[in-house]
Amino acid sequence: MGICFVPLSLALAWMFFLPVGIIFIFSGFIYTVFANSTAQSLGWMSNGFQKEIGFVSWGIGAAGLVASGMGSDA
């Protein structure tokens, strides 16, 4: 039984797609749509900071999805 190697480009694509892209998009959704309940569950005061974190998370998630190239035909 030999070791199966995955091409580096495929491994990087999945790492950008799932951990960076999808998780940060989900995080951004939680911090913007459910900002008050998220702040309360973390012990924070709801002062708009959660929405700022959410928008940054959406940006990082979008960059991860673009970097993964999963939706491109190339």
C-alpha positions as CSV (number, residue, x, y, z in Angstrom):
1,M,0.0,0.0,0.0
2,G,1.5,3.3,-1.1
3,I,1.0,6.8,0.1
4,C,-1.5,8.8,-1.9
5,F,-0.4,12.4,-2.5
6,V,-2.8,15.2,-3.2
7,P,-1.6,18.0,-5.6
8,L,-0.6,21.1,-3.6
9,S,-2.9,23.3,-5.7
10,L,-5.9,21.1,-4.9
11,A,-5.1,21.1,-1.2
12,L,-4.7,24.8,-1.1
13,A,-7.9,25.3,-3.0
14,W,-9.8,23.3,-0.4
15,M,-8.1,25.1,2.5
16,F,-9.1,28.5,1.1
17,F,-12.6,27.3,0.2
18,L,-13.7,25.6,3.5
19,P,-11.8,26.9,6.5
20,V,-11.3,30.5,5.1
21,G,-14.2,31.0,2.7
22,I,-17.2,29.2,4.1
23,I,-16.4,29.5,7.8
24,F,-15.7,33.3,7.6
25,I,-18.9,33.8,5.6
26,F,-20.9,32.0,8.3
27,S,-19.1,33.9,11.0
28,G,-19.9,37.2,9.2
29,F,-23.6,36.2,9.0
30,I,-23.7,35.4,12.7
31,Y,-22.0,38.6,13.7
32,T,-24.2,40.9,11.6
33,V,-27.6,39.3,11.5
34,F,-27.6,38.0,15.1
35,A,-25.3,40.8,16.5
36,N,-27.2,41.4,19.7
37,S,-27.6,37.7,20.7
38,T,-24.0,37.0,19.7
39,A,-22.7,39.8,21.9
40,Q,-24.8,38.7,24.8
41,S,-23.6,35.1,24.5
42,L,-20.0,36.3,24.5
43,G,-20.5,38.6,27.5
44,W,-20.0,41.8,25.3
45,M,-22.1,44.9,25.3
46,S,-23.9,45.4,21.9
47,N,-22.3,48.6,20.6
48,G,-21.9,47.9,16.9
49,F,-18.5,46.2,17.2
50,Q,-20.1,42.9,16.3
51,K,-21.3,44.2,12.9
52,E,-17.8,45.6,12.2
53,I,-16.3,42.1,12.9
54,G,-19.0,40.6,10.7
55,F,-18.2,42.8,7.7
56,V,-14.5,42.0,8.1
57,S,-15.4,38.3,8.2
58,W,-17.4,38.6,5.1
59,G,-14.5,40.3,3.3
60,I,-12.1,37.6,4.4
61,G,-14.5,34.9,3.5
62,A,-15.1,36.3,0.0
63,A,-11.3,36.6,-0.5
64,G,-11.0,33.0,0.5
65,L,-13.6,31.9,-2.0
66,V,-12.0,33.9,-4.8
67,A,-8.5,32.6,-3.9
68,S,-9.8,29.0,-3.9
69,G,-10.9,29.2,-7.5
70,M,-13.6,26.6,-6.9
71,G,-16.1,28.4,-9.0
72,S,-13.8,29.1,-12.0
73,D,-13.6,27.0,-15.1
74,A,-9.8,27.5,-15.3
